[in-house]
Amino acid sequence: MDLSHFNSSSLENVKNMFYNCENIKEVNFTNFDSSLILEMDYMFFNCSSLESLDLSSFNTSKVSSMTHMFQYCSNLVSIYLSNFDTKNVEKMDNMFDGYNQLTSLNLSNFDTKNVRNMNNMFNGCSLLISFNLSNFDTKNVEEMSNMFNGCSQLTSLNLSNFITTNVRNMNSMFSGCTSLEYLDISYFDTGILVNYSKMFANADNIKYINIYNVKNNIALTKAISDSSNLNTKNNLTVCQKEDIINNVNALYSCCDYYYNFETLCCDPNNFIIVKFNKDVYYSYGFGYLNYDQSQNEYRTEIFLIKYENNRYKPNETLIISKDKEIKIVFNSSISSTTKFFYDYYDPNVEHIISIDLSHFDTSLLESSDSRFYGCISLESIDLSNFNAPILANMNNIFLHCNSLKSINLSDFNSSLLTNINRMFCGCISLEYLILNNLDFTKVKDASYMFYNVKI
């Protein structure tokens, strides 16, 4: 269909314009003037033969509603929305519903600050592998039911920027996300959430859910604990603060907070030096610090401390002052499971700005999985003596080190490396990276290695 000569300069409403045009394969919108259009609801609804759609010339600055706009465009494999101006849009429900041939979707230009309804927005996008929603502003959204329902190829979903203070409905939000393994909803606020039934229905492969900074978490944690498909799993990890843990007994049945614990002596020659950007408090969990007055240093037993009823018993609270260099002495038996900077265990990692590892013994390390995960304020790290000859796993090692600008791994002995999955994922400030001596000959998994890196 050729609309290149169609005078649309006075158009204000294109609702249902191509509704149910099942046989249209392409539309030429060259010279199409959309500057006055207010509503685009159902514009391409059920254009099931449409294969490509270029809307890059559209001016959508006045549009207030895009509900069901591309719903059931089931054969659409490419769409260009790069110039979409959505600052006035209030409704995006069912916008891409049934969009089951598209593998990727670029919505980086979307301004969603006024959107109130996102129900079914990506429902049934069954081939969608990844998309970036980091620019989404959801502070005014009230409805998110079925938002990602049936996105069966998504393996990870980072919604850490989502503000859900006004959301009342998350029914079946992640239902049918059968390949989803990693879910970050760490800043959700579910204080007024009413409907959360089947929120995780059939999302059977989820291994990690980050709800670390969730506010008013009762509804969300109940949604997790009520999901029988998650409760039967022994390998589900739910990242959260202690105050959340203490309020929600139900989560104990489905989360792997339980390890084999042992109390070990510290090796005074094996330590790191850390500096924080704010005063921090230690009283529980990983990074369980004890102050040794005679040595003027902090010591950690490395492992979580397990007490009666599988709860953490708080020690006397320790205050570490901002910008003060502290020495943390580690146990001599550093194992492959040790993640000494990992925000699942230690909420203070987000305030670390520098790490000196020059006195840290890495000779027995087999894995550096998630070693510095979540150190979002980390600006510098000394890896000059980080030599790990039997190291095989470095997945997630610098995951979400958002502030780190340079990494020098030129001295690494990497001959046994097999996994570098998400190694630098989310290092959005990285400017300088040296990998020239790394040996990747045995690496099998490098997925998401440089995901969102802007070098």
N, C-alpha and C positions, 0 to 999 in steps of 0.2 A: 504494500500500500504506500503510495507516494503522496505525502502531504506538504511537499516543499513549496507548493504554490497556494497553499491554503492560508487565507488571511485570517489570522487568529488574534489580531491586535485588540479586539474588544471582548475576548473570551474571559468570563469570570468563573464559570463552572464547567468542569469536564468530568463530573461524576458519571460513572458507568459508560464512558465514551466508547470503549471497545469491549464492553461487558459481553462475555460468552462468545467472542469472535474466535472460535475454535480453530479456524483454518488459516488465519493470518500468520505468516512466518516472519515478516519483517515490516517495519513502518519507518518511512523516511520523514524525520522531523526537521530537516534542514529549513531554516528561516521561520520555524514555528515560534510565534510570540506568545509566551506564557506569563508575561509580566503582571497581568491583572487577575490571574486565576486565584481563587480563594479556596476551592475544594477539588481534591483529586481522588476522592473515595471511589473504590471499585473501578478505577480507570482502565486497568488491563485485566480485570477479573476473568479467570478461566480462559485466557488466551493460550491454550494448551499446546499450540503448534509454534508459538513464538520462540525463536531460537536465539536471537540477539536483539538487544535494545540499547540504543545510544541516546541517552537523555542529557548528555553533557552540555547541550545548548539551552536547556530549560532554565528559566528564571522562576524560582519558586519562593521568592522572598515574601509573598503575601499569603501563601498557602497555610491554612490552619488545620487541615485534616487530610491524612493520607491513609486512612483505614482501608484495609483489604486491597490496597492499590495494585499489588502484584500477585495476589492470592491465586494459587493453582496455575501459575505459569510453569507448568510441570516439565517443559522441555527447554526452558531458558538456560543457556550455558554461559552467556556473558551479558553483563549489564554495566552501563557506565553512568554513574551518578555523581561524578567528581565535582560538579558545580552545584549540586543541590544545596539550597539555602533553606534550612529547616528551623530557623530560629523562632518562627511563629507557629510551628506545628504543635498541636495539642493531642492529636490522636494518631498513633502508629500501630494500633492493634491489627493483627492479621496481615501486616504489611507484606511480609515475605512468606506467608503461610503456604505450605505445599510446594515450596520452591525446591523440588527434589532432584535436580540435575546439577545444581551449582556446587562447586567444591570450595570456593572462596568468595568472600564478600568484603569489599572495602567501603567501610562507613566512617572513615577517619575524619571526614569533613562534616559529619552530622552534628548539628547543634540541637541537643534534646532538652534544654533547660526548661522548656514550657510543656513538655509532653506529660500527659496525665495517664494515658492508657497504653500499655505495651503488651496486653494480653495476646497470646498466640503469635507474637511478632515473628519468631523464627520457627514456629511449629511445623514439624514435618520436613525440615531441611535435612533430609536423611543422608546426603552425600557431602554436606558441609564439613570440612576437615578442620578449618581454623578461621577465626576472624578476630579482629582487634576492636574491642569496645572500650579501650582505655580513655577515650574522649567523652564517653557517655555521661551526661549530667542527669541523674535520676531523682533529684531532690523533690520534684513535684509529682512523680509517678505514684499512682494509687493502685494500679492493677498490673500484675505480672503473671497471672495464671497461664500455664502452658507455654511460657515464653520460649523455652528451649525444648519443649516436648518433642520427642522423636528425632532429635539431632543425634542419630545413632553412630556417626563416625567421629564425633568430637572426642578427643582424648584428654584435653585439658581446657579449663575455662577459668580465666582470671577476671573476677568481678570485684576486685579489691577496691575499685573506685566507686562502686555503686553505693549511693546513699538511699536507704529504703525507709526513712523515717515515716513517710506517709503511705506506705504500701499496706493494704488490708488483705490482699489476695495473692497467694503464691501457690495456689492449688496446681499440682502436677507440673511445677515449674521446670524440673529436671527429669521428669518422667520419660522413660524410653531412651535416655542417653546411655545406651548399652555399652559404649566403648570408653565412657568417661572414667578416667583414673584420678585426675587431680582437679580439685575445685577450691578456688580461693574466694570466699565470701566473708573475708575477715572484718569488713566494716559495716556489715548489715546491722540495721536497727529494726528489731521485730516487735517493738513495743505495742503497736496497734494492729499487728497481724492477726486476722480472724480465721481465714481459711488457708490451711497448709496441708490439707489431705493429699495423699499420694505424691507429695513433693519430690520424693526420690524413687518412686515406683519403677521397677525394672531397670534401675541404674545399678546393676549388680556388680559392676567392676570397679566402682569407686574405691580407691585405696587411701586417699588422703583428702580430708576436708579441713580447710583453715577457717576457723571461726574465732580467731585469737582476740580481735578487738570488737567483737559483736556486743552491741548494747541491747539491754532488755531481751535477753536471750531465751527466755523460757519457752516461747512458741517454737523457735528454731530448733533448740535441743530436743524438744518433744517430737518434732517432725523427724529428726534423725533417729531417735530411740524408738519411735513407733514404726519405723520402716523395717518390716520383718526381713526383707532381703539384705539389709545392712546389718541387722542384729545377729544374723547367723554367720557373719564373716569374722574370722579371727585376725585378719590382717588389716582391718580398717584403723587408720590413725586419724584422730580428731584433735587438731591443734587448738588449744584454748588456755585461758588464764586459770589460775587456781580458784579465783572467786566463782568462775563458771563451774569448775569441777565440783566445788563444795555444794553448789546449789542443785546439781542435777545428778541424782543417784542413778537414774535410768541409763545414762551413758556408759556406766561401768560394764554393762552387759555386752556392749558392742565395740569397745575400743581397746587397743592393745597398750594400755598403760602399764602392763605388768611385765616385769623382767626378772631375771635372777639377779639378786642384789648381793653384793659382798662389800665389806668395809676393808679398804686397803690403805697401807701406809703411803705417805707422799714421799716423792723423791725430790730433795731440795735442789738437785741439779737439772731438773726438768721443769721449766717454767716458761711463761709468756708474760709480756708486759702490755697492758691495755690502758687506753684512755677513753673516757666517755665525754659526751658533749652536754651532759646534764647530771645533776645529782641522781644517783640510782640507789635502789634499795634491794637487798638480797635477803630472802627469808625462806625460800622453798625451791624445790625442783632442781633441775640440772643447773650446774654452776652453784651448787650448794656450798657456799663459802663459809669458812671459819677463820677468824682472825687469830693469828699466832702472835701474841704480844712480844714474846721473847725474840722472835725473828723479824717482827714488824712486816709481816706479809700475810696475804690471804691464801688459804689452802682450799682445794676442792677435792672431793672424793670421786669425781668424775661421774659416778652413777647417781640416778635418782634414789632418794631414800624412801624405802617402803615401810610403812607402819601399819597399825591395826586398821582393819576395814579398808585396806588399799588406799589410804589417804596420806597426803604429805603432812608431816608434822613440822610446823614452822619452827625455825630456830630463832634466836634473838635477832631482830632485824639489824642488818648492817647498812650503814650509809657510806657510800663512796662518793667523794666530792667531785664535782665537775672539773675536768682538765687535770686531775691529779693522776700521775702515772702509778698504777698499782701492779704488783707482782702476784701472779696466780700460779701456785705450784701444783703440778699435776701428779697423779699417781704414776708409778714407774711402769705399770702394765697397760700402756696405751693399746687398746684393741681396735679391731676393724669397725666396731660399732660405735666408737666414740665420735660424737658430734659436738665438740665443745662450744661452737658458736652456731646455734640453730634455734630459731625463735619458737619452735615447738616446745623446747625445754626451758628456754631462758628468755623472758620478755625484754630483758635489758639489752639484747644484742642490737636492737635498732638504734641504740644511742652510742655504740662504739664508733670512735672516729679513727683510731689507729691501733695496729697490732704489731708487736715485735715478736717474731717466732725464731729469732736467731739462737735461742737457748732451748728450743723445743726438740725433743728426740723423736724423729720420724722413721727411724730405721726399721721398726717393726710394723709400720703401717701397711695394711693390705688394701684398705679402702679409705677414701676421703669423701665419701658420699655426704653431701650437704654440709661440708665442713664449715663454711662461712655463710650458710643460707640465712637470708633475712637481715644481714648487716647493712641496712639501707643507708646508714650515715657514714659507713667506712670510707675514709678518704685515702688512707695509705696502709700498705701492708708489706712487711719485710719478709721476703721468701728466699733470701740469698742462701740460707743454709738448709732449706727444705729439701732434703735428699731422702727419697723413699724408694729403695731399690726393688721392693716386692709389691709396690703399689699397682693395683689392677683396676681400681674403680675411682673415677673422679667425677661421677655424675652429680649435678647440682652444686658443685663445690663453691661457685661464686654466684649462685642463683639469687637474683634480686639484690645484688650489691650495687644499688642505684647510683651511689656517689663516687664509686671507685673510678679513677681516671686512668690509671696505668697498672699493668700486671706484667711482671717479668718472670717467665717460667723457663728461661734459657738453661738453667742449671738442673732442671728436673731429669731424673732417670725414669723414662717412661716406657721402657722396652716391654713391660708386661701389661701395659694398659689395654683393656678391652671395652671399657664403657666411659664415654665422655658426654653422655646425654645431658642436655641443659647446662653444660659446663659454665657458659658465660651468659646464660639466658637472663634477660632483664637488666644487663649492665648498661644502662642507657647513657651513662656519662663517659663510658670508656673511650679514650682517645689514643692510647698507646698500649700495644699488646705484642709481646715477644714470645713466639712459639718455635723459633727456628731450629731448636735442637730436640724437639719432642719427636718421639718415635711412635707413629700411629699404625704401624704395620699389622698389629693384632686387634685393632679397634673394630668392634662390630656394631656398636650403637653410637652414632653421633647426632641423633635427632635433637632438634631444637638447640643445637650447640651455641649458635650466635643469635638466637631468637631476640629480636628487638634491640640488637646492638647497632649503634649508629655510626661506627667508625667509617 
